[in-house]
Amino acid sequence: MILELLMDNLFKWIEALLSLVPVMNFEFSIDGIETFLGYFDMVGFFVPMDTVLLLIGVLVTFETVKIIIAFARFVWKFIPIFGN
């Protein structure tokens, strides 16, 4: 009960302080975003997405294999029993 009274007074003080802060409205235009999405749709219409996704998949696979090999070499060199 006392804690509730203290919290109520604290929030009244915070409300009074926040009422002094001016209201800020953030407005932005989405015309640029719509234009960008229009260009993206146009490119997506002309580019064969199956081929692009296949190439991206191959690149991601190669990079993943390279990371796994680098990690294995690190572990191999890190353990004194195995390496130099």
C-alpha positions as protocol buffer text, in pm:
chain_id: "A"
residue {
  index: 1
  type: MET
  ca { x: 0 y: 0 z: 0 }
}
residue {
  index: 2
  type: ILE
  ca { x: 280 y: 240 z: 86 }
}
residue {
  index: 3
  type: LEU
  ca { x: 478 y: 116 z: -213 }
}
residue {
  index: 4
  type: GLU
  ca { x: 178 y: 180 z: -438 }
}
residue {
  index: 5
  type: LEU
  ca { x: 151 y: 535 z: -305 }
}
residue {
  index: 6
  type: LEU
  ca { x: 522 y: 598 z: -365 }
}
residue {
  index: 7
  type: MET
  ca { x: 506 y: 457 z: -718 }
}
residue {
  index: 8
  type: ASP
  ca { x: 198 y: 664 z: -793 }
}
residue {
  index: 9
  type: ASN
  ca { x: 375 y: 982 z: -682 }
}
residue {
  index: 10
  type: LEU
  ca { x: 685 y: 889 z: -881 }
}
residue {
  index: 11
  type: PHE
  ca { x: 481 y: 836 z: -1197 }
}
residue {
  index: 12
  type: LYS
  ca { x: 301 y: 1169 z: -1145 }
}
residue {
  index: 13
  type: TRP
  ca { x: 642 y: 1341 z: -1130 }
}
residue {
  index: 14
  type: ILE
  ca { x: 757 y: 1159 z: -1443 }
}
residue {
  index: 15
  type: GLU
  ca { x: 434 y: 1253 z: -1623 }
}
residue {
  index: 16
  type: ALA
  ca { x: 481 y: 1618 z: -1524 }
}
residue {
  index: 17
  type: LEU
  ca { x: 837 y: 1616 z: -1657 }
}
residue {
  index: 18
  type: LEU
  ca { x: 737 y: 1442 z: -1979 }
}
residue {
  index: 19
  type: SER
  ca { x: 456 y: 1691 z: -2040 }
}
residue {
  index: 20
  type: LEU
  ca { x: 724 y: 1959 z: -2082 }
}
residue {
  index: 21
  type: VAL
  ca { x: 882 y: 1771 z: -2374 }
}
residue {
  index: 22
  type: PRO
  ca { x: 740 y: 1880 z: -2710 }
}
residue {
  index: 23
  type: VAL
  ca { x: 556 y: 1625 z: -2921 }
}
residue {
  index: 24
  type: MET
  ca { x: 763 y: 1502 z: -3215 }
}
residue {
  index: 25
  type: ASN
  ca { x: 598 y: 1367 z: -3528 }
}
residue {
  index: 26
  type: PHE
  ca { x: 807 y: 1165 z: -3770 }
}
residue {
  index: 27
  type: GLU
  ca { x: 670 y: 1167 z: -4121 }
}
residue {
  index: 28
  type: PHE
  ca { x: 835 y: 1029 z: -4431 }
}
residue {
  index: 29
  type: SER
  ca { x: 736 y: 978 z: -4789 }
}
residue {
  index: 30
  type: ILE
  ca { x: 734 y: 629 z: -4932 }
}
residue {
  index: 31
  type: ASP
  ca { x: 752 y: 745 z: -5295 }
}
residue {
  index: 32
  type: GLY
  ca { x: 1123 y: 660 z: -5312 }
}
residue {
  index: 33
  type: ILE
  ca { x: 1063 y: 315 z: -5170 }
}
residue {
  index: 34
  type: GLU
  ca { x: 785 y: 249 z: -5422 }
}
residue {
  index: 35
  type: THR
  ca { x: 1014 y: 357 z: -5707 }
}
residue {
  index: 36
  type: PHE
  ca { x: 1293 y: 129 z: -5581 }
}
residue {
  index: 37
  type: LEU
  ca { x: 1053 y: -165 z: -5552 }
}
residue {
  index: 38
  type: GLY
  ca { x: 927 y: -93 z: -5905 }
}
residue {
  index: 39
  type: TYR
  ca { x: 1282 y: -117 z: -6042 }
}
residue {
  index: 40
  type: PHE
  ca { x: 1339 y: -435 z: -5842 }
}
residue {
  index: 41
  type: ASP
  ca { x: 1020 y: -587 z: -5986 }
}
residue {
  index: 42
  type: MET
  ca { x: 1132 y: -492 z: -6338 }
}
residue {
  index: 43
  type: VAL
  ca { x: 1472 y: -656 z: -6290 }
}
residue {
  index: 44
  type: GLY
  ca { x: 1306 y: -962 z: -6141 }
}
residue {
  index: 45
  type: PHE
  ca { x: 1086 y: -989 z: -6449 }
}
residue {
  index: 46
  type: PHE
  ca { x: 1379 y: -999 z: -6692 }
}
residue {
  index: 47
  type: VAL
  ca { x: 1635 y: -1199 z: -6491 }
}
residue {
  index: 48
  type: PRO
  ca { x: 1588 y: -1578 z: -6473 }
}
residue {
  index: 49
  type: MET
  ca { x: 1559 y: -1620 z: -6096 }
}
residue {
  index: 50
  type: ASP
  ca { x: 1611 y: -1998 z: -6107 }
}
residue {
  index: 51
  type: THR
  ca { x: 1960 y: -1948 z: -6248 }
}
residue {
  index: 52
  type: VAL
  ca { x: 2040 y: -1666 z: -6008 }
}
residue {
  index: 53
  type: LEU
  ca { x: 1930 y: -1868 z: -5705 }
}
residue {
  index: 54
  type: LEU
  ca { x: 2131 y: -2168 z: -5827 }
}
residue {
  index: 55
  type: LEU
  ca { x: 2446 y: -1952 z: -5860 }
}
residue {
  index: 56
  type: ILE
  ca { x: 2393 y: -1797 z: -5517 }
}
residue {
  index: 57
  type: GLY
  ca { x: 2346 y: -2147 z: -5370 }
}
residue {
  index: 58
  type: VAL
  ca { x: 2670 y: -2267 z: -5530 }
}
residue {
  index: 59
  type: LEU
  ca { x: 2860 y: -1963 z: -5399 }
}
residue {
  index: 60
  type: VAL
  ca { x: 2723 y: -2007 z: -5047 }
}
residue {
  index: 61
  type: THR
  ca { x: 2812 y: -2377 z: -5055 }
}
residue {
  index: 62
  type: PHE
  ca { x: 3170 y: -2308 z: -5166 }
}
residue {
  index: 63
  type: GLU
  ca { x: 3215 y: -2042 z: -4897 }
}
residue {
  index: 64
  type: THR
  ca { x: 3074 y: -2276 z: -4632 }
}
residue {
  index: 65
  type: VAL
  ca { x: 3314 y: -2551 z: -4735 }
}
residue {
  index: 66
  type: LYS
  ca { x: 3605 y: -2306 z: -4723 }
}
residue {
  index: 67
  type: ILE
  ca { x: 3504 y: -2194 z: -4372 }
}
residue {
  index: 68
  type: ILE
  ca { x: 3478 y: -2556 z: -4253 }
}
residue {
  index: 69
  type: ILE
  ca { x: 3821 y: -2640 z: -4399 }
}
residue {
  index: 70
  type: ALA
  ca { x: 3976 y: -2330 z: -4239 }
}
residue {
  index: 71
  type: PHE
  ca { x: 3823 y: -2421 z: -3903 }
}
residue {
  index: 72
  type: ALA
  ca { x: 3947 y: -2781 z: -3930 }
}
residue {
  index: 73
  type: ARG
  ca { x: 4299 y: -2661 z: -4014 }
}
residue {
  index: 74
  type: PHE
  ca { x: 4286 y: -2420 z: -3718 }
}
residue {
  index: 75
  type: VAL
  ca { x: 4184 y: -2697 z: -3481 }
}
residue {
  index: 76
  type: TRP
  ca { x: 4448 y: -2929 z: -3629 }
}
residue {
  index: 77
  type: LYS
  ca { x: 4723 y: -2669 z: -3576 }
}
residue {
  index: 78
  type: PHE
  ca { x: 4591 y: -2564 z: -3237 }
}
residue {
  index: 79
  type: ILE
  ca { x: 4609 y: -2910 z: -3076 }
}
residue {
  index: 80
  type: PRO
  ca { x: 4977 y: -2978 z: -2999 }
}
residue {
  index: 81
  type: ILE
  ca { x: 4947 y: -3354 z: -3043 }
}
residue {
  index: 82
  type: PHE
  ca { x: 4850 y: -3329 z: -3410 }
}
residue {
  index: 83
  type: GLY
  ca { x: 5054 y: -3053 z: -3563 }
}
residue {
  index: 84
  type: ASN
  ca { x: 5369 y: -2851 z: -3564 }
}
